[in-house]
Amino acid sequence: MKCPEITVADLEQWIKEKRAFLLVDVREPEEYAICRFPQTTHEIPMGRLQREGFELPEEHDIVVYCRSGKRSMYATLFLHSEGYQRVYNLKGGILEYIAQFKKDWTVY
């Protein structure tokens, strides 16, 4: 299955439009402290998501992100396998978002 994804430009537009969506960070807690989207609704490390599962509301689109897009791609595919239909990987992760829109955020 090809992983459904959105670009950082799409995400920026959703944020500007104040669109209702869930923003799920699958990085580790020490990464959250470095930089994160203020709009993040859930912080679920990738290992915990796959090990324990996690129930997310399904009435909104779900955007999953990590540092570069790799972990979030696997998390997106996992959530699809669990029956979530409106879930998307953030292509390029938070690093791509910083490069295009938030050059003042900390990069790691």
C-alpha positions as a printed Julia matrix, in Angstrom:
108×3 Matrix{Float64}:
   0.0    0.0    0.0
   1.25   3.47  -0.87
   1.37   5.71   2.18
  -1.12   8.61   2.02
   0.69  11.86   2.71
   0.36  15.61   2.73
   3.05  18.18   2.07
   4.23  20.78   4.55
   2.58  23.4    2.3
  -0.74  21.55   2.71
  -0.27  21.46   6.48
   0.57  25.17   6.6
  -2.63  25.88   4.66
  -4.69  23.74   7.05
  -3.2   25.63  10.01
  -3.91  29.03   8.42
  -7.48  27.96   7.62
  -7.9   26.76  11.21
  -9.11  23.47   9.76
 -10.14  20.85  12.31
  -7.63  17.99  12.27
  -5.54  15.93  14.67
  -1.77  16.37  14.63
   0.02  13.33  16.03
   3.74  13.41  16.95
   5.32   9.93  16.94
   8.79  11.09  18.06
  10.32  10.31  21.44
   9.65  12.59  24.47
  13.17  14.07  24.4
  12.49  15.18  20.82
   9.27  16.95  21.8
  11.29  19.24  24.05
  13.51  20.4   21.17
  10.78  21.57  18.81
   7.16  20.77  18.14
   4.07  22.1   16.43
   1.95  24.13  18.87
  -1.06  22.48  17.2
   0.04  18.96  18.23
  -2.94  17.13  19.72
  -1.31  13.79  20.6
   2.24  12.71  21.45
   2.55   8.96  20.97
   6.06   7.55  20.47
   6.19   5.14  17.52
   7.2    2.14  19.65
   4.35   2.72  22.07
   1.85   3.16  19.25
   2.74  -0.2   17.72
   3.11  -2.0   21.05
   0.04  -0.71  22.88
  -2.1    0.8   20.16
  -3.92   4.04  20.74
  -7.47   5.17  20.17
  -7.81   8.36  18.15
 -11.04  10.17  17.29
 -12.01   9.43  13.7
 -14.22  12.42  12.94
 -11.29  14.55  11.71
  -8.35  14.04   9.39
  -5.23  12.81  11.21
  -1.76  14.07  10.26
   1.15  12.06  11.66
   4.63  13.55  11.89
   8.13  12.82  13.12
  11.55  14.35  12.5
  11.99  13.42   8.82
   8.84  11.54   7.81
  10.12   7.96   8.06
   8.67   6.94  11.44
   5.46   8.79  10.69
   5.16   6.91   7.4
   5.25   3.6    9.28
   2.82   4.96  11.89
   0.44   6.11   9.15
   0.51   2.68   7.51
  -0.02   1.06  10.92
  -3.03   3.27  11.65
  -4.47   2.42   8.21
  -4.05  -1.28   9.03
  -5.99  -0.63  12.25
  -8.92   0.77  10.26
  -8.25   4.52  10.27
  -9.11   5.94   6.84
  -8.37   9.67   7.08
  -4.74   9.52   8.23
  -1.8   11.12   6.4
   1.96  11.19   6.79
   3.6   14.63   6.82
   6.07  14.3    3.93
   9.55  15.37   5.07
   8.51  15.65   8.71
   9.04  18.6   10.99
  12.48  19.23   9.43
  10.9   20.01   6.06
   8.32  22.24   7.73
  11.08  24.16   9.54
  13.09  24.52   6.31
  10.12  26.04   4.49
   8.19  27.97   7.14
   9.9   28.23  10.54
  13.61  28.85  10.06
  13.8   30.2   13.64
  12.77  26.84  15.17
  15.51  24.61  16.56
  16.77  21.92  14.18
  18.29  18.7   15.52
